[in-house]
Amino acid sequence: MAKFIKLSIFGTVFEVTTRYVDLEPVGMGAFGLVCSAKDQLSGKSVAIKKIKRPLSNLALSKRTYLELTILKLLRHENIISLSDIFVSPLKDIYLVTELLGTDLHRLLTSRPLEKQFIQYLLYQILRGFKYVHSAGVVHLDLKPSNILVNENCDLKICDFGLARIHDPQMTGHASTWYYRAPEIFLSRQKYDVAVDIWSTGCIFAEMLECKPLFPGKDYVDQFSIITELLGTPPDDVIQTIASDNILSSVQTLPKREKVPFSIKFPTTDSLRMSLEVLVSVLRLAALDLLQKMLVFDPRMRISAVEGLAHEYLTPYHDPSDEPVAAEVFDWSFNNPDLRLDTWKVMMYSEILDFHNLGDISQDEAERPVTSVLFPSSGGLFATGVAAEPEAVGNT
């Protein structure tokens, strides 16, 4: 039987098993507070993300099930890995993952990045997306705060709570304006893995320039800022805009010509020293890759596989060490007509499967959560009524 401890962190109640101690807040994920903790079983530091009452409504149930499923199935060095899942007496779900020291947003706001670090970080992002995209998954919410980095410059992509199946009919709105692909905020009827490449390009430019490339305030402002660099897109791209209101707003903007990236991102003026020549050549290669990522037409955007093979990433590119997923995920659950109780059964079945305990029945899912299954201190689920949470103080 699992024993839980109860803490108040930033006004949020955290209920965790006694396996985890020394909780400290580290930030907010897409849909919940994240704390660092010490895993007494492994001796390692971990991150614990609380998802509050994920079965309270259909949208949150689906979102939680989606993130849980992705974290279970995506196993790659550049994707955050899931080490434990448990349900608290208050019916909250907690996801336990590895802990990295910081994220790219914090790095970018603290100091300029050295050029070799930019190369290595970009390589790892594309390496991760080669795997993710091969599985038929689109992240949709890539931004610097969703890219974790440790002291060795190892990088992992996280926060898959808004991810989607790679579906040609996929629609919707997701990420922060600055990093959002134009086909999303212009309400294109179709988009795919190319949206992640656009976001990666925006982040790449931010690493080079130490400031966001397209800091738009809304979709019209965002589109206007993008056209200042890329020029007005061709008419066939404009005509893919599904919303008449958005189309009308976009058509009122002035026509613009594309600005050469060498002007937007100038290289060093002095080439007297061999090192400066090398830096200049490296920057030209970087701009060539960036230009291939930031293309209005997603069909013409470079892919993660092609990006890895670009000359800018030659020092790190190794096709034998850039794996793809073993199979494309079958997420036939993506059915808008599923009822809340069905999501509940599916959710608990996934948690049980993670702990290798088989499937859960509809009857078991209907029981109060405090009498279903909880993780023991060893990380597996134990049957029985959960112990009353023990208040141990505030953080």
HELIX and SHEET records of a PDB file:
HELIX    1   1 LEU A   58  LEU A   73  1                                  16    
HELIX    2   2 LEU A  104  SER A  110  1                                   7    
HELIX    3   3 LYS A  115  SER A  134  1                                  20    
HELIX    4   4 PRO A  144  ASN A  146  5                                   3    
HELIX    5   5 TRP A  177  TYR A  179  5                                   3    
HELIX    6   6 PRO A  182  PHE A  185  1                                   4    
HELIX    7   7 ALA A  194  GLU A  209  1                                  16    
HELIX    8   8 TYR A  219  LEU A  230  1                                  12    
HELIX    9   9 ASP A  235  ILE A  238  1                                   4    
HELIX   10  10 ASP A  244  GLN A  251  1                                   8    
HELIX   11  11 PHE A  261  LYS A  264  1                                   4    
HELIX   12  12 SER A  274  MET A  293  1                                  20    
HELIX   13  13 PRO A  298  MET A  300  5                                   3    
HELIX   14  14 ALA A  304  LEU A  308  1                                   5    
HELIX   15  15 GLU A  311  LEU A  313  5                                   3    
HELIX   16  16 PRO A  319  ASP A  321  5                                   3    
HELIX   17  17 LEU A  340  PHE A  354  1                                  15    
HELIX   18  18 GLN A  362  GLU A  366  1                                   5    
HELIX   19  19 VAL A  369  SER A  371  5                                   3    
SHEET    1   A 3 THR A  12  THR A  17  0                                        
SHEET    2   A 3 PHE A   4  ILE A   9 -1                                        
SHEET    3   A 3 GLU A 390  ASN A 394  1                                        
SHEET    1   B 5 TYR A  20  MET A  28  0                                        
SHEET    2   B 5 LEU A  33  ASP A  39 -1                                        
SHEET    3   B 5 SER A  45  ILE A  51 -1                                        
SHEET    4   B 5 ILE A  93  GLU A  98 -1                                        
SHEET    5   B 5 LEU A  82  VAL A  87 -1                                        
SHEET    1   C 3 THR A 102  ASP A 103  0                                        
SHEET    2   C 3 ILE A 147  VAL A 149 -1                                        
SHEET    3   C 3 LEU A 155  ILE A 157 -1                                        
SHEET    1   D 2 VAL A 137  VAL A 138  0                                        
SHEET    2   D 2 ARG A 164  ILE A 165 -1                                        
SHEET    1   E 2 LEU A 373  PRO A 375  0                                        
SHEET    2   E 2 PHE A 381  THR A 383 -1                                        
END                                                                             
